Amino acid sequence: MKRSTLLVVAAASVIAISLRLVNLPIMNFSAMAALAVLCGAVVRPAWLGLMIPLACRAVTDCVLEYRTGHGFYESMMFEYLAYAGVFAIGRMLQPKQMPVALGAGILAAMTFFLVSNFGVWCMPHEGTYMYPQTLSGLWNCYVGGLPFARGTFLGDVCFTLAFFGALQLIAAPATDTAPSVPAESRS
């Protein structure tokens, strides 16, 4: 991995961890899925690329459990599964242009929303199901998850664009801004 890529992945990891640990006015505003897209696209070998966002998530889950007692819960395995799916999106799409990065961010947000809320629906929370185990209950679960989706969509899309923009910026060759003087005019 190139040094510039390593720098962007490291910075993205710090941002993703930090955003999960601070209270923000927008619920679920996170860079974790954007980190998974980035790692899927640029980190090799694949196992390492997958481990980076999962390890960042695990670290923040441990800190949140220690601080609040709510870092671990029954449906969290579905969130880890969603990050693995988002990693696969980054691996398949390989966003190099910003429109592809935008599409990857949108797909990441949709994947996380669908998989994580499916987990909320199918797993009991503290021994009780939050929604009936019917199609209507699943629908209600997705509707109930919509207030949390705003921050997820904003974070996933904005940070996917930011991380891939940073990659492009760092990888762009430096250009000489001094005007060139034709050889004949030099004395």
Stockholm file with secondary structure:
# STOCKHOLM 1.0

chainA/1-187         MKRSTLLVVAAASVIAISLRLVNLPIMNFSAMAALAVLCGAVVRPAWLGLMIPLACRAVTDCVLEYRTGHGFYESMMFEYLAYAGVFAIGRMLQPKQMPVALGAGILAAMTFFLVSNFGVWCMPHEGTYMYPQTLSGLWNCYVGGLPFARGTFLGDVCFTLAFFGALQLIAAPATDTAPSVPAESRS
#=GR chainA/1-187 SS CCHHHHHHHHHHHHHHHHHHHSCCSSTTCCSHHHHHHHHHHHCSSHHHHHHHHHHHHHHHHHHHHHHHSCSCCTTHHHHHHHHHHHHHHHHHHCCCSHHHHHHHHHHHHHHHHHHHHHHHHHSCBTTBCSSCSSHHHHHHHHHHHHHHHHHHHHHHHHHHHHHHHHHHHHHSCCCCCSCCCCGGGCC
#=GC SS_cons         CCHHHHHHHHHHHHHHHHHHHSCCSSTTCCSHHHHHHHHHHHCSSHHHHHHHHHHHHHHHHHHHHHHHSCSCCTTHHHHHHHHHHHHHHHHHHCCCSHHHHHHHHHHHHHHHHHHHHHHHHHSCBTTBCSSCSSHHHHHHHHHHHHHHHHHHHHHHHHHHHHHHHHHHHHHSCCCCCSCCCCGGGCC
//
